[in-house]
Amino acid sequence: MGRGYSDFHYHEVHFFGMIVRAFPYRWHVRLPVLHKVDRVVLRYAPPLRRFCRYVLIMLEK
């Protein structure tokens, strides 16, 4: 691991965020359930994580 960090974790988010980009502006505001579906899909279909819009990287000192 890098200097000063004992461990790291990463978490993929916004799988459907990439799909929303294909639709008109503010379309995603009407579908708040999209975030819940996002978590469920990524939990049960891990290979789809590589298509997520963002990755959160958490470093521990």
Secondary structure, DSSP 8 states (H G I E B T S, - for coil): --TT-SEEEEEEE-HHHHHHTTS-TTGGGG-THHHHHHHHHHHH-GGGGGG-SEEEEEEE-
